[in-house]
Amino acid sequence: MNVDCIKAIAAPSVHWFPKAESHSLVQTPPLPQCEVCVIVPVRNESERLQSTLTALANQSDLAGLSLDPKRYEIILLANNCEDDSAAIAHRFAQQHPHLALHVVEETLSAANAHIGWVRKLLMDEAYNRLISIGCSRGIIASTDGDTRVAPNWIAATLQEIDCGADAVGGRIVTDRRDRAALTPYTRACHLREVGYRFLVAELEAHLDPDALDVHSRHFQHYGASLAVTAEMYGRAGGIPPVRTSEDVALYQALMRIDASFRHSPLVRATTSARQVGRAQHGLADQLSQWTAMEHEKQSFLVESAAAITTRLHAQRELRSLWQHRKNGYEPTLKDVAMPADRLGITKDWVRDQLVQAQFFGELFEQVEQRQEQEGIWQQRWFPSKIEQAIDDLRLLLEPVRQQRRKVKQTSMA
């Protein structure tokens, strides 16, 4: 392990949770050397699946040497396919006998034929397989049938876990040819949103820093490149039962129990930028919404820089109070007055939640839910046009960047 890595704290106990189904998807047991179980949900991906599997088959270590295929396995679930996706996967498995590629075909009921259930099936299966060989720190790594992971995707994920992360979100970029096919307005919206979210992540790293998820972080934690240790997946209770945005729901479940999450720029994947997707509320839907906004001449509105800054200040103040509370200090109403005022909720309620919360993530989730219920935050902060928000965030971050450049120059002198 790299000596510069952040040391992992003592591992939490594994919490078993019910299997999503009474039978296993894969009957062949995992190899005892298996450290990573890659899951790939597939539905009508015949155009892109070959590239997805080729990328997974040609994995290398961080030095560029071939990664031992015994260190990982792949479980591909082709559900309700109306094309030859399953046949492509079976043929690929036959052509690559060294690769532990398990192809499963399922025709799910209408109630379960959605990405939330399918990814849950797969990740639950990966969890049980890793636990069955005593590999609680083994990694469940998710990608998609329209995604090409980088050659060192698995190795970079392993390194982040070795450095103390319980879960890793990879940097996901869209396919260049797909982007070129978008309308200029839709493409501009996509690029602006990426820039905006990067700026928000940079501001958060400055105002409420995380020793593991440092400044070089990005903002993504999505199914096309998302990894979590088996023990932390079990502790979080697995993927919540939702139809869509199951990747975000899993991230929220991990944050709720203060899992160490790394938004790693080293873990990379390229996904499609098609506008007809396989799941609701995914990237394809967002691209389609931007196209509709162009036709209706609607502005692209986001949370303002001022609102983000206020929330992050309050988040850091509450985190500090929560840590003091864990060390035995009882917060007073005076202690919570400032963050409560910033957030627009009563200090009595904030103090009560602060005293009761076992995890900080649990506490702040309750805070955000209370804000949503009372509507005070929305009344106080109006949305901003994304162009203005980007300008404001850049202005806020410029002194921080200048200081960072000075420190770097001093260290190099």
Number of C-alpha atoms within 10 A of each C-alpha: 9 9 7 7 15 15 14 14 9 6 11 9 11 17 14 15 14 10 15 17 10 7 9 16 20 15 8 10 10 19 15 13 13 20 23 27 27 23 27 27 25 27 26 19 22 20 13 16 24 18 16 20 23 15 18 24 22 15 22 20 16 15 9 11 10 14 19 14 17 16 15 25 22 21 22 25 24 24 21 18 16 11 13 15 23 26 14 16 23 16 13 19 18 11 10 12 9 12 19 21 23 18 20 17 16 14 11 13 9 8 8 12 16 20 23 20 21 24 24 22 20 23 28 25 23 29 26 19 24 26 18 13 16 11 20 22 20 24 30 27 28 25 25 23 27 26 24 27 26 19 23 24 23 27 21 22 28 20 17 22 24 17 19 17 26 25 28 29 29 30 22 25 15 16 17 12 10 14 18 11 12 18 14 13 14 21 19 14 22 20 12 16 17 16 14 23 15 18 22 23 21 23 22 21 18 15 17 17 15 14 11 19 18 17 16 13 20 23 21 23 24 23 24 28 27 25 32 30 24 31 25 25 28 22 19 23 18 24 24 17 13 15 17 17 17 21 23 16 18 25 22 20 21 25 19 19 17 16 21 21 23 28 25 23 16 19 25 22 22 19 23 22 23 19 17 13 16 17 16 15 12 15 20 17 17 17 22 17 14 21 20 13 16 17 10 9 9 10 14 16 14 17 16 19 26 16 18 17 17 14 19 23 18 22 21 16 17 23 19 14 22 25 14 13 16 15 9 9 12 15 16 12 16 10 15 21 16 16 22 21 12 16 24 19 20 15 20 15 14 22 22 12 17 26 16 12 16 15 18 21 19 20 21 21 14 16 21 15 11 19 16 12 10 13 13 14 19 14 9 10 14 13 14 18 13 21 16 14 22 23 12 15 20 18 12 16 15 11 11 15 13 11 11 12 12 12 12 11 10 9 8 7 6
